[in-house]
Amino acid sequence: MSPEWLSTPGGVAALFAVSFVAALVFTAFLAYWMRDRAESWKLAEVQKHDQTALPVAKVGGLAIVAGILIVGAVTGFTSGLAGEHADESIFLRPVIMGAVVMCLVGLLDDLREFRPRTKFLFQFLAATAVWSAGVRVGGFAMPGGYLE
């Protein structure tokens, strides 16, 4: 059961604001932490066109996806919304899987340099899978109402 304050629009707005700030801070921390380890993970290289010859870490996308997923999960479970709206989360799973697939495609592209056609094919397949799962974006259901 979610706390009483989440039944008001102001409570929901506060939850989203705190989650947003937490995701920003946590993602920045992850990006900094991953950047320091990128060379040992073979995820940093010197850009061919760069005159400075400093390695560039290719972990920003990983940090963003990990930050959003971790803070989102913590917010959902600590607020009680994950258990209370479990039947609605069936549409969240395909979106998360699509985001993870796109993150992995971006990572593989950084490592192997896919052609634009190949990247587009993966993007199209991920979007088609999400669409086939029944996900449509016409608005957002929130506790206390619907936002179009």
C-alpha positions as CSV (number, residue, x, y, z in Angstrom):
1,M,0.0,0.0,0.0
2,S,1.4,3.4,-1.0
3,P,1.5,6.2,1.5
4,E,-1.5,8.6,1.8
5,W,0.4,11.5,0.4
6,L,0.8,9.7,-2.9
7,S,-3.0,9.9,-3.5
8,T,-2.7,13.7,-4.2
9,P,-1.4,15.3,-7.4
10,G,1.2,17.3,-5.3
11,G,2.4,14.1,-3.7
12,V,2.9,12.4,-7.0
13,A,4.7,15.5,-8.4
14,A,7.0,15.5,-5.3
15,L,7.7,11.8,-5.9
16,F,8.6,12.4,-9.5
17,A,10.7,15.4,-8.7
18,V,12.7,13.5,-6.0
19,S,13.1,10.5,-8.3
20,F,14.3,12.8,-11.2
21,V,16.9,14.5,-9.0
22,A,18.0,11.2,-7.6
23,A,18.4,9.7,-11.1
24,L,20.4,12.7,-12.2
25,V,22.8,12.5,-9.2
26,F,23.1,8.7,-9.3
27,T,23.7,8.7,-13.1
28,A,26.4,11.4,-12.8
29,F,28.1,9.3,-10.1
30,L,27.8,6.1,-12.2
31,A,29.2,8.0,-15.3
32,Y,32.2,9.2,-13.2
33,W,32.8,5.8,-11.7
34,M,32.5,4.0,-15.0
35,R,34.7,6.5,-16.8
36,D,37.5,5.7,-14.5
37,R,37.2,2.0,-15.3
38,A,36.4,2.2,-19.0
39,E,40.0,1.5,-20.2
40,S,40.3,-1.6,-18.1
41,W,36.9,-2.7,-19.5
42,K,38.1,-2.0,-23.1
43,L,35.4,0.7,-23.4
44,A,37.7,3.6,-24.1
45,E,39.7,4.5,-27.2
46,V,41.4,7.4,-28.8
47,Q,39.2,9.0,-31.5
48,K,40.6,8.9,-35.0
49,H,39.9,12.5,-35.7
50,D,41.0,13.9,-32.3
51,Q,44.2,15.8,-32.1
52,T,44.5,15.5,-28.3
53,A,45.0,11.7,-28.4
54,L,43.2,11.2,-25.1
55,P,41.1,8.1,-24.7
56,V,37.3,8.7,-24.7
57,A,35.2,6.5,-22.4
58,K,32.2,5.0,-24.1
59,V,30.1,4.3,-21.0
60,G,27.7,7.2,-20.9
61,G,24.7,5.2,-22.3
62,L,25.3,2.5,-19.8
63,A,25.4,4.9,-16.9
64,I,22.2,6.6,-18.1
65,V,20.3,3.3,-18.4
66,A,21.6,1.9,-15.2
67,G,20.8,5.1,-13.3
68,I,17.3,5.3,-14.5
69,L,16.6,1.6,-14.0
70,I,18.1,1.5,-10.5
71,V,16.4,4.7,-9.2
72,G,13.1,3.7,-10.9
73,A,13.1,0.4,-9.2
74,V,14.0,1.8,-5.8
75,T,11.3,4.5,-6.2
76,G,8.7,2.0,-7.3
77,F,9.3,-0.4,-4.4
78,T,9.9,2.0,-1.6
79,S,6.8,4.1,-2.5
80,G,4.6,1.0,-2.7
81,L,3.6,1.8,-6.3
82,A,5.2,-1.3,-7.8
83,G,3.1,-3.6,-5.8
84,E,-0.1,-1.5,-6.0
85,H,0.0,-1.2,-9.8
86,A,1.5,-4.6,-10.7
87,D,-1.2,-5.2,-13.3
88,E,-0.2,-2.0,-15.1
89,S,3.5,-2.8,-15.1
90,I,2.9,-5.4,-17.8
91,F,3.4,-2.5,-20.2
92,L,6.5,-1.3,-18.5
93,R,8.4,-4.5,-19.0
94,P,8.6,-4.3,-22.8
95,V,9.6,-0.6,-22.6
96,I,12.4,-1.5,-20.2
97,M,13.5,-4.4,-22.4
98,G,13.5,-2.2,-25.5
99,A,15.6,0.4,-23.7
100,V,18.1,-2.3,-22.6
101,V,18.3,-3.6,-26.1
102,M,18.9,-0.1,-27.5
103,C,21.6,0.4,-24.8
104,L,23.3,-2.8,-25.8
105,V,23.1,-1.9,-29.5
106,G,24.7,1.4,-28.7
107,L,27.5,-0.3,-26.7
108,L,28.1,-2.8,-29.5
109,D,28.1,0.0,-32.0
110,D,30.8,1.7,-30.0
111,L,32.8,-1.4,-30.0
112,R,32.3,-2.6,-33.6
113,E,31.0,0.5,-35.4
114,F,27.8,-0.7,-37.0
115,R,26.6,0.7,-40.3
116,P,23.7,3.1,-40.0
117,R,21.4,0.5,-41.7
118,T,22.3,-2.1,-39.1
119,K,21.6,0.3,-36.2
120,F,18.3,1.3,-37.8
121,L,17.3,-2.3,-38.1
122,F,18.0,-3.0,-34.4
123,Q,16.0,0.2,-33.5
124,F,13.1,-0.8,-35.7
125,L,13.1,-4.4,-34.2
126,A,13.2,-3.1,-30.6
127,A,10.3,-0.6,-31.3
128,T,8.3,-3.3,-33.1
129,A,8.7,-5.6,-30.2
130,V,7.5,-2.9,-27.8
131,W,4.6,-2.1,-30.1
132,S,3.7,-5.8,-30.5
133,A,3.5,-6.1,-26.7
134,G,0.6,-3.6,-26.8
135,V,2.4,-0.5,-25.6
136,R,0.9,2.7,-27.0
137,V,1.7,6.2,-25.9
138,G,-1.3,8.5,-25.9
139,G,-0.9,9.7,-22.4
140,F,0.2,8.6,-19.0
141,A,-1.9,7.1,-16.2
142,M,-0.9,8.5,-12.8
143,P,-2.4,8.1,-9.4
144,G,-5.1,10.7,-9.2
145,G,-5.7,11.1,-13.0
146,Y,-4.6,10.7,-16.5
147,L,-2.1,13.0,-18.3
148,E,-2.5,13.4,-22.1
